[in-house]
Amino acid sequence: MTWDYVIVGGGSAGSALAARLTEDASTRVLVLEAGRPDHIWDPFIHMPAALAFPIGNPRYDWMYESSRSRSWAAAASITRAARCSAGRARSTG
């Protein structure tokens, strides 16, 4: 198969770009996403009250952390942390 465009990442920007590109029916677009499928029965994703549960769970979160910087010096003395969790989603849907 051949594609006119390959978009890496099916997040909000990647999906919006794919939708825009495919407004022309002759354009073939492939969207690649590394996350697992989104299941309708997963309450941690579909229940707003469970929003905090997936954060920090490697099944749902890529576990990215920020790098250290000088601007963290004041915050580190208050929070005792030198890194911050970035909280990136790990599901498709």
PyMOL commands that set and color helices and strands:
alter all, ss='L'
color gray80, all
select helices_A, chain A and resi 12-21+43-46+48-50+72-79
alter helices_A, ss='H'
color red, helices_A
select strands_A, chain A and resi 5-8+29-32+36-37+91-92
alter strands_A, ss='S'
color yellow, strands_A
deselect
rebuild
show_as cartoon
